Each structure stands twice: as C-alpha cells, then as structure tokens.
Amino acid sequence: MSSAFKIPQSVLVVIYTPTLDVLLIKRADADEFWQSVTGSKDSLEESYWQTAVREVREETGIECDPASPLGMGLHDWRLENVYDIYPQWQHRYAPGVTRNTERLFGLAVPERLPISLSPHEHTAYLWLPHRQAAARCFSPSNAEAILMLSRSFQNGLVQ
C-alpha cells in the first residue's frame, strides 16, 4: 500500500480514571466530533500496541510506553470493530478501501490528567463521567467501548 494512503488498521484507546471519568478530545476537522484517542498504524509492521502508545502520546501528551509510570495502565482489550469508513474521510485511503479494522485498548490513569493536544488534530478536551462521555461520542463503536468499560469494572475485569 502506498504511504500516501492511510492504513485501514487503527486503534481506539479509552483513557479513564478509577472513578470512570473518561477523556474525550474534539476533532479539529469535524465540528462537534468528540472521541477517545484514535489513529491508524503508520506501517503494516507497526503493532497495534505500538500504534496505541504512539497515538496516546501524539494526541494527549501522555506517555504510556512500558517503561513509563503509566505503562502498566495500558491494556489491549483483544477486541476489534470493523466498520465502514466515514465518507468525509474516504479520500485518505487507497481506492477501493471502504472498511477499517479498529483494535480496542484501555488506559487507566490515576486521576484526570492535564492534556497537551496536537492542535492540527484536536481543539479541546473534556473529562466526563463515563455515561456522559459515551453520550457525547459521535462514533457508536466509541460509545459502546466506553459503556463496555463500565460493565468490565462491575464484573472485576479491569481496575
């Protein structure tokens, strides 16, 4: 695949506190599109884990590589969503590519952290209680991931 096109493999990283406050960031290229951290692989060789660490750092300034203090908080949920690429972003992908595979991750942080946004990608951020965050998301798969987080907490699957 040409490097001029995005790879249709991405991550969604839900960043949350122990009280289930969830970070949402507002896209710069789409008014009122709030979401969790998302982003595509830079190369086919890049693992989903590497993509998650890179995207969290690029979009929020949070370091979560394994050597960092928050590294133990990053969890691969081993779940994937496959969805149609939104028409307004179709031009970023190679001709004929219409679907994306998104791998889900969670990042537990100790409290609401200050965020350093990448201004060409995002214009604002909010920490919201999980139900409010899910309701604010423009993406149904993002909203479901946030709600899944609360069910996982109730079942003792995440901390």
KOLKOL-970026 format. One record per residue (C-alpha): residue number from 0; residue in three letters; chain; x negated, z negated, y. Coordinates in Angstrom, 3 decimals. Each point is the difference from the previous one (the first is absolute). Example, Ala and Ser with C-alpha at 12.3 -4.5 7.8 and 13.67 -1.06 7.14 Angstrom:
<0, "ALA", "A", <-12.300, -7.800, -4.500>>
<1, "SER", "A", <-1.370, 0.660, 3.440>>
//
This chain:
<0, "MET", "A", <0.000, 0.000, 0.000>>
<1, "SER", "A", <-1.293, 0.850, 3.435>>
<2, "SER", "A", <-1.190, -2.909, 2.118>>
<3, "ALA", "A", <2.174, 1.409, 2.803>>
<4, "PHE", "A", <3.054, -1.293, -1.867>>
<5, "LYS", "A", <1.079, -3.517, -0.856>>
<6, "ILE", "A", <-0.180, -1.041, -3.633>>
<7, "PRO", "A", <3.508, -0.816, -1.299>>
<8, "GLN", "A", <-1.156, -3.361, -1.377>>
<9, "SER", "A", <0.371, -2.999, 2.274>>
<10, "VAL", "A", <0.288, -3.769, 0.162>>
<11, "LEU", "A", <2.565, -2.354, 1.476>>
<12, "VAL", "A", <-1.377, -3.476, 0.747>>
<13, "VAL", "A", <2.487, -2.771, 0.789>>
<14, "ILE", "A", <-1.860, -2.701, 1.964>>
<15, "TYR", "A", <1.697, -3.387, -0.166>>
<16, "THR", "A", <-0.446, -3.737, 0.622>>
<17, "PRO", "A", <0.865, -2.914, -2.338>>
<18, "THR", "A", <3.323, -0.356, 1.862>>
<19, "LEU", "A", <0.729, 3.709, -0.634>>
<20, "ASP", "A", <-0.494, 1.170, 3.545>>
<21, "VAL", "A", <-0.863, 3.685, -0.309>>
<22, "LEU", "A", <-2.113, 2.172, 2.297>>
<23, "LEU", "A", <1.578, 3.227, 1.257>>
<24, "ILE", "A", <-1.749, 2.591, 2.143>>
<25, "LYS", "A", <1.635, 2.668, 2.150>>
<26, "ARG", "A", <-1.100, 3.596, -0.488>>
<27, "ALA", "A", <-1.364, 1.779, 3.072>>
<28, "ASP", "A", <1.348, 3.389, -1.102>>
<29, "ALA", "A", <3.605, -1.040, -0.678>>
<30, "ASP", "A", <1.992, -2.226, 2.344>>
<31, "GLU", "A", <1.517, -3.053, -1.667>>
<32, "PHE", "A", <-1.657, 0.660, -3.377>>
<33, "TRP", "A", <-1.152, -3.437, -1.124>>
<34, "GLN", "A", <-1.890, -0.351, -3.253>>
<35, "SER", "A", <-2.547, -1.905, -2.025>>
<36, "VAL", "A", <-3.559, 1.317, -0.217>>
<37, "THR", "A", <-0.001, 3.447, -1.601>>
<38, "GLY", "A", <-2.496, 2.772, -0.445>>
<39, "SER", "A", <-1.243, 2.778, -2.218>>
<40, "LYS", "A", <-3.142, 0.189, -2.062>>
<41, "ASP", "A", <-2.940, 1.579, 1.842>>
<42, "SER", "A", <-1.177, 1.696, -3.201>>
<43, "LEU", "A", <1.226, 0.370, -3.560>>
<44, "GLU", "A", <-2.895, -2.226, -1.104>>
<45, "GLU", "A", <1.070, -2.877, 2.254>>
<46, "SER", "A", <1.901, -2.604, -2.018>>
<47, "TYR", "A", <3.325, -1.365, 1.145>>
<48, "TRP", "A", <-1.735, -3.377, 0.444>>
<49, "GLN", "A", <-2.634, 1.517, 2.292>>
<50, "THR", "A", <2.728, 1.794, 1.929>>
<51, "ALA", "A", <1.933, -3.257, 0.464>>
<52, "VAL", "A", <-3.060, -1.866, 1.294>>
<53, "ARG", "A", <-0.908, 2.859, 2.375>>
<54, "GLU", "A", <3.525, 0.472, 1.341>>
<55, "VAL", "A", <0.518, -3.726, 0.636>>
<56, "ARG", "A", <-3.292, -0.114, 1.937>>
<57, "GLU", "A", <0.712, 3.219, 1.956>>
<58, "GLU", "A", <3.602, -0.841, 0.887>>
<59, "THR", "A", <-0.203, -3.767, 0.607>>
<60, "GLY", "A", <-3.637, -1.055, 0.282>>
<61, "ILE", "A", <0.479, -2.348, -2.980>>
<62, "GLU", "A", <-2.906, -0.005, -2.447>>
<63, "CYS", "A", <1.165, -0.377, -3.610>>
<64, "ASP", "A", <-2.847, 1.479, -2.026>>
<65, "PRO", "A", <-0.992, -2.177, -2.987>>
<66, "ALA", "A", <-2.894, -1.622, 1.900>>
<67, "SER", "A", <2.171, -1.072, 2.952>>
<68, "PRO", "A", <1.871, -3.331, 0.286>>
<69, "LEU", "A", <3.345, 1.809, -0.423>>
<70, "GLY", "A", <-1.199, 2.155, -2.892>>
<71, "MET", "A", <1.643, -2.219, -2.613>>
<72, "GLY", "A", <3.357, 0.527, 1.720>>
<73, "LEU", "A", <0.208, 3.731, -0.708>>
<74, "HIS", "A", <2.065, 0.775, -3.104>>
<75, "ASP", "A", <0.780, 3.310, -1.656>>
<76, "TRP", "A", <3.657, -0.286, -1.007>>
<77, "ARG", "A", <-0.539, 2.800, -2.544>>
<78, "LEU", "A", <3.126, 1.747, 1.244>>
<79, "GLU", "A", <0.361, 3.470, 1.440>>
<80, "ASN", "A", <2.660, 1.810, 1.969>>
<81, "VAL", "A", <0.255, 3.771, -0.124>>
<82, "TYR", "A", <1.959, 1.437, 2.901>>
<83, "ASP", "A", <0.612, 3.152, 1.997>>
<84, "ILE", "A", <-2.324, 0.313, 2.969>>
<85, "TYR", "A", <1.959, -0.316, 3.250>>
<86, "PRO", "A", <0.486, 3.439, 1.627>>
<87, "GLN", "A", <-1.715, -1.041, 3.250>>
<88, "TRP", "A", <-3.236, -0.669, -1.928>>
<89, "GLN", "A", <0.183, 2.855, -2.536>>
<90, "HIS", "A", <-2.475, 2.113, 2.029>>
<91, "ARG", "A", <-2.764, -2.530, -0.749>>
<92, "TYR", "A", <0.040, 0.928, -3.691>>
<93, "ALA", "A", <-1.040, 3.153, -1.827>>
<94, "PRO", "A", <2.635, 2.707, -0.338>>
<95, "GLY", "A", <2.315, -0.782, -2.898>>
<96, "VAL", "A", <-0.729, -3.748, 0.005>>
<97, "THR", "A", <3.339, -1.726, 0.537>>
<98, "ARG", "A", <-0.356, -3.381, -1.727>>
<99, "ASN", "A", <-2.294, -2.984, 0.435>>
<100, "THR", "A", <-0.974, -2.779, -2.408>>
<101, "GLU", "A", <-0.271, -3.379, 1.715>>
<102, "ARG", "A", <-1.711, -2.993, -1.679>>
<103, "LEU", "A", <1.264, -3.452, 1.042>>
<104, "PHE", "A", <-2.247, -2.913, 0.983>>
<105, "GLY", "A", <0.552, -3.412, 1.519>>
<106, "LEU", "A", <-2.414, -1.881, 2.234>>
<107, "ALA", "A", <0.551, -3.753, 0.304>>
<108, "VAL", "A", <-1.398, -1.458, 3.223>>
<109, "PRO", "A", <0.006, -3.715, 0.905>>
<110, "GLU", "A", <1.984, 0.418, 3.236>>
<111, "ARG", "A", <1.152, 2.549, 2.571>>
<112, "LEU", "A", <-3.308, 1.577, 0.998>>
<113, "PRO", "A", <-0.793, 1.819, 3.241>>
<114, "ILE", "A", <-0.096, 3.731, -0.630>>
<115, "SER", "A", <-2.286, 2.689, 1.438>>
<116, "LEU", "A", <2.024, 3.208, -0.076>>
<117, "SER", "A", <-1.424, 3.486, -0.183>>
<118, "PRO", "A", <1.670, 1.394, 3.172>>
<119, "HIS", "A", <0.141, 3.600, -1.215>>
<120, "GLU", "A", <1.988, -1.177, -3.050>>
<121, "HIS", "A", <2.030, -3.023, 1.159>>
<122, "THR", "A", <1.294, -1.382, 3.283>>
<123, "ALA", "A", <1.322, -3.475, -0.835>>
<124, "TYR", "A", <0.229, -2.614, -2.722>>
<125, "LEU", "A", <2.410, -2.739, -0.994>>
<126, "TRP", "A", <-0.027, -2.886, -2.435>>
<127, "LEU", "A", <3.561, -0.478, -1.260>>
<128, "PRO", "A", <1.708, -2.039, -2.710>>
<129, "HIS", "A", <0.126, 2.218, -3.095>>
<130, "ARG", "A", <3.710, 0.874, 0.117>>
<131, "GLN", "A", <-0.233, 0.977, 3.672>>
<132, "ALA", "A", <-3.144, 2.010, -0.733>>
<133, "ALA", "A", <1.721, 1.860, -2.845>>
<134, "ALA", "A", <2.943, 0.805, 2.263>>
<135, "ARG", "A", <-2.331, 1.344, 2.721>>
<136, "CYS", "A", <-1.932, 2.403, -2.293>>
<137, "PHE", "A", <0.847, 3.676, 0.324>>
<138, "SER", "A", <-1.075, 0.678, -3.596>>
<139, "PRO", "A", <2.324, -1.126, -2.802>>
<140, "SER", "A", <-2.953, -0.384, -2.389>>
<141, "ASN", "A", <-1.787, -2.237, 2.532>>
<142, "ALA", "A", <3.111, -2.140, 0.440>>
<143, "GLU", "A", <0.384, -0.318, -3.775>>
<144, "ALA", "A", <-3.657, -1.040, -0.371>>
<145, "ILE", "A", <0.516, -2.779, 2.546>>
<146, "LEU", "A", <3.144, -1.201, -1.773>>
<147, "MET", "A", <-1.825, 0.207, -3.338>>
<148, "LEU", "A", <-2.622, -2.320, 1.467>>
<149, "SER", "A", <2.599, -2.702, 0.585>>
<150, "ARG", "A", <1.354, 0.373, -3.562>>
<151, "SER", "A", <-3.550, -0.267, -1.343>>
<152, "PHE", "A", <-0.514, -3.224, 1.973>>
<153, "GLN", "A", <3.217, -1.437, -1.439>>
<154, "ASN", "A", <-1.171, 0.872, -3.518>>
<155, "GLY", "A", <-3.514, -1.403, 0.555>>
<156, "LEU", "A", <-1.670, 3.390, -0.441>>
<157, "VAL", "A", <-1.883, -0.108, 3.320>>
<158, "GLN", "A", <-1.312, -2.781, 2.182>>
//
